[in-house]
Amino acid sequence: MGKIREYAARVQHEVIGKLTRKPEKEWTTDWFTGERKYGGSKFYIDEGGNEYFVNDKTGGVAIVTADGGVI
């Protein structure tokens, strides 16, 4: 989670309160076979409703703000 806070500070985004991991959001379902697959990114949410994705391969971070913006 340090990577999330570092990136947020670099792009001048405030992480609000505690970050909580939501592993149930890290899986996708193949609509043809019904098979569940790991999506490749860890998902976190802060107390303000902002969402954070950390890619397992690249370590890249994406932020989706509570109002729908993408950073």
N, C-alpha and C positions, 0 to 999 in steps of 0.2 A: 504494500500500500504506500510505501515511501515513494515509489515511482509515480504514483498518481498525484501525490501532493507536490512532488518536484515539478511535474509537467504543468499542473494547475497554476503553480506560482509563476512559472516561466511565461504562461499565456495570460497572466493576470486574472485568473478565475479563482474564486473563493470556494474551497471545500467547506460545506456547512456541517459542523458537528462530526459525528462518528461515521466512518465508512463501514457498511455491512455487506458482506458477500452474499449473493443470491445464486447459488449453484443451479437451481431449477431453471434459471433463464439462460444457462449455458448450453442447453441441448436443443437440437432441431429435430423435426420429424419429417421424414420422407413421406409426402402425401400419397404416393402411389403404393408403397410397401408397408407403411406404418412404422418403419424402423426408426428408432431414435439414435441420433449421432451427436457426439460432442462437437460443438461449433468452433472450437479452437481459440476462444477468448474467455477470460474470466470476467465476470460481471459484478459490479459493486454499485451501491446506491448510498447517497449521503442523506442526512436528516432534512435537507431542503428539497429532496426529490430529484436531484441531479443524478444522472447515470454515467458510469465509467466502465469502459471496456479496455482490457489489457490483452493484446494479442500474444499468444504463447510462443509463436515462432520469432516474431520481430521485436517483441517487447514494446511495441507502439501503443500509445494510449489515445483513446477517443473519448470525448465528453459530449453527452447529450444533456443540455440544460433542461431544467424543469419546464421552461416555456417552449421547448422544441428546437432550440438552436443547436448547432453542431460545431464543436471546436476541435 
